Amino acid sequence: MDVLTPRSLEEALEFRVEYPVAIPVAGGTDLMVEVNSRRIRPRALLDLSCVDELKTWGRRDGVVFVGAGMTFARVAGELTEFRPLVEASLSVASPQIRNRATIGGNLATASPAGDSIPVLAAYGAHVVTAANGDRSRRIALADFFLGPKRTSLAPDELIVGVEWRPVAGPGSFAKVGRRSAMVIAVASVCLQVDEEGHGIRLALGSVGPTVLRAPRAEEFAAGLDWGDPGKALVEFGIRAAAEAQPIDDGRGSAAYRRRAVEVLARRAFERALEDRC
């Protein structure tokens, strides 16, 4: 196996064209599991771990940008104003893996169970890509993911990062799994309050072919009296569960996943209302 190690984004994009068979890798926490189990046999790897341009984050013109090479340990430690993203980052596997795993890798793997993806969906984020010749794209998350482990990334493109416009209001992320640590989500939920729009953004993970927004539950929440929601919180959870598209698999049944979404969504809304007080 050949390993290509570019030292700049420009060089990485050139390698992407010259060696189209090379699979991009940064932390390798997903890809190397597949390689070590011999489920895939790559002829070459494009190691992006030395590309400094992918390891930065910042804010410009009111938009937050996070480089694809940012590890979840750094995200949790440096983007502290974004609580749902911090909570999702801290739920990723173990501290050792969080020190290697990157947000770009989570996007590229395109698993419906990816922990950061429901948060980015609730934020209304866009994936930023680049290709040789100064070509770039901003792709809405809903258009980036085509299905389980499938994206709209072109063969000559690399994920440069992800960006979103911050939303005023509390939010949270939660997931359930078969144990309390090193777990792949059976179901996950991110809820973000949009105080300016007096609305709720709700994204569901691991209960569909891709991460799903829950527009009917969001619409229902927008019409509530947030000062006294009463039993409507239960209905909110039920409506959220109705928008899930789960399947039965080795980690859980479809019925269990729907119930998990119902409970997680209700609790997330309750927590958000408490945080607004």
Long-range contacts (C-beta under 8 A, 24 or more apart in sequence): 1-42, 1-43, 1-44, 1-45, 2-43, 2-44, 2-45, 3-44, 3-45, 3-47, 4-44, 4-45, 4-46, 4-47, 5-47, 5-50, 6-46, 6-47, 6-48, 6-50, 6-51, 7-50, 7-51, 8-51, 8-52, 8-53, 9-51, 9-53, 9-54, 9-130, 9-158, 9-160, 12-46, 12-48, 12-51, 12-158, 13-130, 13-131, 13-132, 13-156, 13-158, 14-132, 15-46, 16-46, 16-131, 16-132, 16-156, 16-157, 16-158, 17-132, 17-156, 19-44, 19-46, 20-155, 20-156, 22-46, 24-48, 24-108, 24-158, 25-49, 25-105, 26-54, 26-68, 26-69, 26-102, 26-104, 26-105, 27-71, 27-97, 27-100, 27-101, 27-102, 27-105, 28-100, 28-105, 29-93, 29-97, 29-100, 29-101, 29-105, 30-101, 30-105, 30-109, 30-111, 31-105, 31-109, 48-104, 48-158, 53-160, 54-104, 54-160, 54-161, 57-161, 62-165, 62-166, 63-163, 63-164, 63-165, 64-163, 64-164, 64-165, 64-166, 65-128, 65-161, 65-162, 65-163, 66-103, 66-161, 66-162, 66-163, 67-104, 67-160, 67-161, 68-102, 68-103, 68-104, 68-105, 68-107, 68-158, 68-159, 68-160, 68-161, 68-162, 69-102, 69-104, 70-102, 70-103, 70-104, 70-161, 71-98, 71-99, 71-100, 71-101, 71-102, 71-103, 72-98, 72-101, 72-102, 72-103, 72-116, 73-98, 73-99, 75-103, 75-116, 81-166, 82-119, 82-166, 83-170, 83-171, 83-172, 84-119, 84-122, 84-171, 84-172, 84-173, 84-190, 84-191, 84-192, 85-116, 85-119, 85-120, 85-123, 85-173, 87-172, 87-173, 87-174, 88-115, 88-116, 88-118, 88-119, 88-173, 88-190, 89-115, 89-116, 91-115, 91-173, 91-175, 92-116, 93-182, 94-181, 94-182, 103-161, 103-162, 104-159, 104-161, 104-162, 107-144, 107-151, 107-159, 107-162, 108-151, 108-153, 108-159, 109-149, 110-145, 110-146, 110-147, 110-148, 110-149, 110-150, 110-151, 110-210, 111-148, 111-149, 112-148, 112-205, 112-206, 112-207, 112-208, 112-209, 112-210, 112-211, 113-184, 113-185, 113-188, 113-205, 113-206, 114-205, 114-211, 115-173, 115-175, 115-185, 115-188, 115-205, 117-141, 117-145, 117-203, 117-205, 117-211, 118-173, 118-188, 118-189, 118-190, 118-203, 118-204, 118-205, 118-211, 119-173, 119-190, 119-192, 119-203, 120-162, 120-164, 121-190, 121-203, 121-211, 121-212, 121-213, 122-171, 122-190, 122-191, 122-192, 122-201, 122-202, 122-203, 122-213, 123-164, 123-166, 123-167, 123-192, 123-201, 124-164, 124-165, 124-167, 124-201, 125-162, 125-163, 125-164, 126-162, 126-163, 126-164, 127-159, 127-161, 127-162, 128-159, 128-160, 128-161, 128-162, 128-163, 129-153, 129-154, 129-157, 129-158, 129-159, 129-160, 130-157, 130-158, 130-160, 131-156, 131-157, 131-158, 132-156, 136-160, 138-163, 141-211, 142-213, 145-210, 145-211, 146-210, 147-209, 147-210, 148-209, 148-210, 167-192, 167-193, 167-194, 167-195, 167-196, 167-201, 168-194, 168-195, 168-196, 169-193, 169-194, 169-195, 169-196, 169-272, 169-276, 170-271, 170-272, 170-275, 170-276, 171-201, 171-272, 172-268, 172-271, 172-272, 174-264, 174-267, 174-268, 175-205, 175-206, 175-264, 176-260, 176-264, 177-251, 178-251, 178-252, 184-251, 186-251, 186-252, 186-256, 186-257, 186-260, 187-244, 187-246, 187-252, 187-257, 187-260, 187-261, 187-264, 188-264, 189-240, 189-261, 189-264, 189-265, 189-268, 190-268, 191-265, 191-268, 191-269, 191-272, 193-272, 193-276, 195-276, 197-222, 198-222, 200-269, 200-272, 202-240, 202-265, 202-268, 204-240, 204-243, 204-244, 204-261, 204-265, 206-246, 206-257, 207-244, 207-245, 207-246, 207-257, 207-258, 207-261, 208-244, 208-245, 208-246, 209-245, 212-243, 212-244, 212-245, 214-239, 214-240, 214-243, 214-265, 215-243, 216-242, 216-243, 217-242, 217-243, 217-265, 221-269, 226-273, 226-276, 229-269, 229-273, 233-266, 233-269, 233-270, 234-266, 236-265, 236-266, 236-269, 237-261, 237-262, 237-263, 237-265, 237-266, 237-269, 238-262, 240-265, 240-266, 241-265
